Amino acid sequence: MSASIAPSALRIPHSRIRELAEIAMTMDGVLKLYFGESNLPTPDYIKRAAQKAMADGFTFYTENAGLPSLRKGIARYYQEMHGVELDPSSEIVVTASGVQALNLGIRCVLDPGDEALVLTPAWPNGAANVAMANAKPVEVPHVLAGDRYQIDFAALESAVTPKTRLLLYTSPSNPLGWVATPDDQRKLLDFARRHNLWLMADEVYERLNYTGPKPNTPAPSILKLASRDDAVMVVQSVSKTYCMTGWRLGWLVARRDLSARATQLNEFVVSHAPSFVQRAAETALLWGEGALCDMLVRLRANRDFCLAALQKMPGVTVPKPDGAFYLFPKIAGAGDSFDFCKRLLMDAKVGLAPGVAFGAGGEGSVRICYAAEQNILQEAMSRLNAFLR
Ligand SMILES: Cc1ncc(COP(=O)(O)O)c(C=O)c1O
């Protein structure tokens, strides 16, 4: 008998977005709207900062929690954006991406056999990371009330068991574009406190928010309502805000004991995020608002264009998203969303992400990433319309 892969590793489901993308990548002329990233390159001032950091010698190991200067920059960012005071030396851990922050935070609070409540439809990596910790994700879908998604607190209450340790939610949401209001957050915090759970908020889309008084007002952060002694973690990343998906830099904000443990565990995962990328992230945080504002104008126009186009298509129901860069229309006749997306890809060469990839509540819908060029979106909407008709 030859050595085999651990059954616990084999149980981690593969990404159905990736499965669709891999078919699309073998084809020519596909309009690719399946991945969650902007088509814009990283702004030049950030690239120059990375080059300068390399020239200045930022090519060595750094602290496990990240460069003190970057942690100070992150603390300043929270002060400016949310009026929240953080201690850079004990409440912030820099990670090599948002998904690594998710991994580290989850690993710190779950033992094998524990359960984690995950609000869905959601980016599959949250539930997959719970499974990677040999724990069990319990999905609780949002419900649609009118044209706004809501948290199903009754379902959350009945999903809690003595093994539940964590509640994970994403706001602004991938794929829904739903943005938690302070009132939603207050209720989530209250729920987590009552049941003695860790509350983990994935806020990586916080700057892609269309509900604020100013175009670049961030979505509300749970850190504003929670005290620093609450069992709360926030996952962040430079990927979406500054068009830096390939750079791999994020962070975790958490209660001091968790931050200390996550810092220690980081040594055994990646040790720390790349040194010069950390320096580039400092620059992005300092000087990023101008490019971000330009991107937000384009994203909002793209959202409005796609929303209007979808609303005219037969059998399509589409709530208006308040954040992120996705639309998540429900399509009559897409009961098997993977099969629907595959047919759309083969027949019309439009690549969308199947709703089934996002867990409970996702089947029957498709995710469209509208962070693309206007002409690509126009062509994609016209092909989708023709396909549906
Ligand atoms: C909800 C959500 N969280 C976290 C991430 C992670 O981003 P990154 O690992 O690129 O920092 C993503 C990326 O798609 C996401 O959609």
Ligand as a Chemical Component Dictionary entry (heavy atoms), coordinates in Angstrom:
data_LIG
# 
_chem_comp.id                   LIG 
_chem_comp.type                 NON-POLYMER 
_chem_comp.pdbx_formal_charge   0 
_chem_comp.three_letter_code    LIG 
# 
loop_
_chem_comp_atom.comp_id 
_chem_comp_atom.atom_id 
_chem_comp_atom.alt_atom_id 
_chem_comp_atom.type_symbol 
_chem_comp_atom.charge 
_chem_comp_atom.model_Cartn_x 
_chem_comp_atom.model_Cartn_y 
_chem_comp_atom.model_Cartn_z 
_chem_comp_atom.pdbx_ordinal 
LIG C1 C1 C 0 -14.356 38.311 0.557  1  
LIG C2 C2 C 0 -12.892 38.206 0.295  2  
LIG N1 N1 N 0 -12.045 38.152 1.314  3  
LIG C3 C3 C 0 -10.725 38.061 1.144  4  
LIG C4 C4 C 0 -10.191 38.036 -0.113 5  
LIG C5 C5 C 0 -8.711  37.894 -0.195 6  
LIG O1 O1 O 0 -7.994  38.782 -0.877 7  
LIG P1 P1 P 0 -6.411  38.614 -0.952 8  
LIG O2 O2 O 0 -6.075  37.245 -0.474 9  
LIG O3 O3 O 0 -6.057  38.840 -2.380 10 
LIG O4 O4 O 0 -5.864  39.645 -0.052 11 
LIG C6 C6 C 0 -11.030 38.064 -1.228 12 
LIG C7 C7 C 0 -10.495 37.968 -2.610 13 
LIG O5 O5 O 0 -11.187 37.695 -3.557 14 
LIG C8 C8 C 0 -12.412 38.162 -1.027 15 
LIG O6 O6 O 0 -13.271 38.198 -2.046 16 
# 
loop_
_chem_comp_bond.comp_id 
_chem_comp_bond.atom_id_1 
_chem_comp_bond.atom_id_2 
_chem_comp_bond.value_order 
_chem_comp_bond.pdbx_ordinal 
LIG C1 C2 SING 1  
LIG C2 N1 SING 2  
LIG C2 C8 DOUB 3  
LIG N1 C3 DOUB 4  
LIG C3 C4 SING 5  
LIG C4 C5 SING 6  
LIG C4 C6 DOUB 7  
LIG C5 O1 SING 8  
LIG O1 P1 SING 9  
LIG P1 O2 DOUB 10 
LIG P1 O3 SING 11 
LIG P1 O4 SING 12 
LIG C6 C7 SING 13 
LIG C6 C8 SING 14 
LIG C7 O5 DOUB 15 
LIG C8 O6 SING 16 
# 
